[in-house]
């Protein structure tokens, strides 16, 4: 597949770049994307909620009154969940919410997110450029040139560029990050993706490095 390359002024440069159809032109697999989103959000949960049970709250362990002969219901100590200030019954305790996904499902979800953005016309390739200094106004001008100044956008760079990163970090609706570190969730949640031409090869390399397994374009996962 060939993609048009744009200048930072928003105009077509007249140049194109070839990308891998197995990554950017597959049929989006919605269930794998849902699993990846679910896992990402679950892994962000702290899991630190905690309440005190009857054995943890302060109070006497003395039985309130004798078992029989009072005409009242049987009672234990004052720390019972039935009393104000008593322990919480079946309250939350700290635990992990983390979820794992098979590598092939993660990669399929990421490919699906990239392909979906291309399908929706929300994936824009721009020419390689650098900033000599940190300039938020200049970065905002690039977004405005593509009509993205009011949309949540993701800008992917080839490698980490400090000036580009710091120029975009004060723009509330823009996230600047290295292409190889962009997760499926970040690609999915942003309305549009701006990517430098040289970052495309970096994206493709993330699907090839570190594994000799054959990638698949579709996985059937439940109904």
C-alpha positions in Angstrom: 0.0 0.0 0.0 1.2 3.5 -0.8 0.5 6.4 1.4 0.7 10.1 0.6 3.3 12.2 2.4 2.3 15.6 3.6 4.4 18.7 4.5 4.1 20.2 7.9 2.0 22.9 6.3 -0.7 20.4 5.6 -0.1 20.3 1.8 0.6 17.2 -0.3 4.3 16.8 -1.0 3.8 14.8 -4.1 5.8 11.9 -2.6 4.5 8.6 -1.4 5.8 5.8 0.9 5.2 2.1 0.7 3.9 0.4 3.9 3.3 -3.3 4.7 -0.3 -4.4 4.0 0.0 -7.1 6.6 0.2 -4.3 9.2 -1.7 -1.4 7.8 -4.3 -2.9 5.6 -5.9 -5.9 7.5 -9.5 -6.2 8.3 -9.8 -4.7 11.9 -10.4 -7.4 14.5 -12.7 -5.8 17.0 -12.6 -8.4 19.6 -8.9 -8.4 19.9 -9.0 -4.6 20.2 -11.6 -4.9 23.0 -9.4 -7.4 24.8 -6.3 -5.1 24.5 -8.3 -2.1 25.8 -9.7 -4.1 28.7 -6.2 -5.4 29.7 -4.7 -1.9 29.4 -7.3 -0.3 31.6 -7.2 -3.2 34.1 -3.4 -2.9 34.4 -3.7 0.8 35.2 -5.8 0.1 38.3 -3.9 0.5 41.6 -5.9 -2.1 43.4 -5.2 -0.4 46.8 -8.8 -0.1 48.1 -9.1 -1.6 51.6 -11.6 -1.7 54.5 -11.2 -3.1 58.0 -12.9 -6.2 59.1 -14.1 -6.9 62.7 -10.7 -8.3 63.6 -9.0 -5.0 62.6 -11.2 -2.3 64.1 -10.5 -0.9 67.5 -12.9 -2.0 70.3 -13.4 -4.4 73.1 -13.8 -8.2 72.5 -16.1 -8.5 75.5 -19.5 -9.9 74.8 -22.1 -7.1 75.2 -24.5 -9.0 77.4 -25.3 -12.6 78.3 -26.5 -15.0 75.7 -29.9 -15.9 77.3 -32.6 -14.4 79.4 -32.6 -10.8 78.1 -35.2 -11.2 75.5 -33.0 -9.6 73.0 -31.1 -10.9 70.0 -27.8 -12.7 70.6 -24.8 -10.4 70.3 -21.1 -10.8 70.3 -18.6 -7.9 70.7 -19.0 -4.2 69.7 -16.8 -4.8 66.6 -19.6 -6.7 64.9 -20.5 -5.4 61.4 -24.1 -4.9 62.8 -22.9 -2.0 65.1 -21.8 1.5 64.2 -18.1 1.6 64.1 -17.8 -2.1 63.6 -15.9 -3.9 60.9 -17.0 -3.9 57.3 -18.6 -7.1 56.1 -17.1 -8.5 52.8 -15.4 -5.2 52.1 -12.7 -4.7 49.4 -9.1 -5.7 50.1 -6.0 -4.8 48.1 -5.5 -7.1 45.1 -4.2 -7.1 41.5 -6.4 -6.4 38.6 -3.7 -7.1 36.0 -4.6 -9.1 32.9 -2.3 -10.7 30.4 -2.8 -11.3 26.7 -1.0 -13.7 24.3 1.6 -11.9 22.1 -0.2 -12.7 18.9 -3.4 -11.2 20.2 -1.6 -8.0 21.3 0.0 -7.6 17.9 -3.3 -8.3 16.1 -5.0 -5.7 18.2 -2.3 -3.1 17.4 -2.4 -3.9 13.6 -6.2 -3.6 13.8 -6.0 -0.2 15.4 -3.5 1.0 12.8 -5.6 -0.4 9.9 -8.8 1.1 11.4 -7.2 4.6 11.5 -6.1 4.3 7.9 -9.5 3.0 6.9 -11.1 6.1 8.6 -8.7 8.5 7.0 -7.3 9.4 10.4 -3.7 8.3 9.7 -1.5 11.1 8.3 2.1 10.6 7.2 4.2 13.8 7.4 7.7 14.6 6.2 10.6 14.2 8.6 11.3 17.4 10.5 13.1 18.6 13.5 12.8 21.6 15.9 16.0 23.5 16.7 14.3 24.8 19.9 11.3 24.0 22.1 8.4 25.8 20.4 4.8 25.0 21.5 3.4 27.6 19.1 5.0 25.9 16.1 3.7 22.5 17.1 0.2 24.0 17.5 0.5 25.5 14.0 1.2 22.0 12.6 -1.9 20.7 14.2 -4.0 23.6 12.9 -2.7 23.0 9.4 -4.3 19.5 9.5 -7.4 20.7 11.3 -6.5 18.8 14.5 -6.2 21.7 16.9 -9.5 20.6 18.6 -9.1 16.8 18.3 -7.2 14.4 20.5 -4.2 13.5 18.4 -1.1 11.3 18.6 2.1 12.3 17.0 4.6 9.5 16.4 8.3 10.2 16.0 11.2 8.1 14.9 13.2 7.7 18.1 13.0 10.1 21.0 13.2 13.8 20.1 13.4 16.0 23.2 12.5 19.3 21.4 9.5 17.8 19.6 8.3 16.1 22.8 8.6 19.2 24.9 7.0 21.3 22.2 3.9 19.2 22.3 3.5 18.3 26.0 1.8 21.5 26.9 -0.9 21.0 24.3 -3.7 19.3 26.1 -5.1 17.3 23.2 -1.7 16.1 21.8 0.4 13.2 22.8 3.9 13.0 21.4 5.7 9.7 21.7 8.2 7.4 20.0 6.6 5.2 17.4 8.0 2.0 18.8 6.4 2.7 22.2 2.9 3.5 21.0 0.5 1.0 22.5 -2.7 -0.2 20.8 -4.7 1.8 23.4 -3.0 5.1 22.6 -3.5 4.5 18.8 -7.2 3.6 19.4 -8.2 6.4 21.8 -6.9 9.3 19.7 -9.0 10.7 16.9 -6.1 11.1 14.5 -2.5 9.9 14.1 0.3 12.0 12.8 3.4 10.0 12.0 6.8 11.0 10.6 7.8 9.2 7.4 10.9 7.6 9.1 8.7 6.3 12.0 6.8 4.0 9.7 9.8 1.6 9.4 10.1 1.7 13.2 6.5 0.7 13.6 6.9 -2.2 11.2 10.1 -3.3 13.0 8.2 -3.7 16.3 6.2 -6.5 14.7 9.3 -8.3 13.5 11.9 -8.0 16.2 12.3 -10.4 19.1 10.1 -13.1 17.6 10.4 -15.8 15.0 6.7 -16.7 15.2 4.6 -16.4 12.1 2.2 -13.5 12.5 -1.5 -14.1 11.7 -4.0 -11.6 10.3 -7.0 -13.1 12.0 -7.6 -15.0 15.2 -11.0 -16.3 16.2 -11.6 -15.6 19.9 -15.0 -16.5 21.0 -18.3 -15.3 19.7 
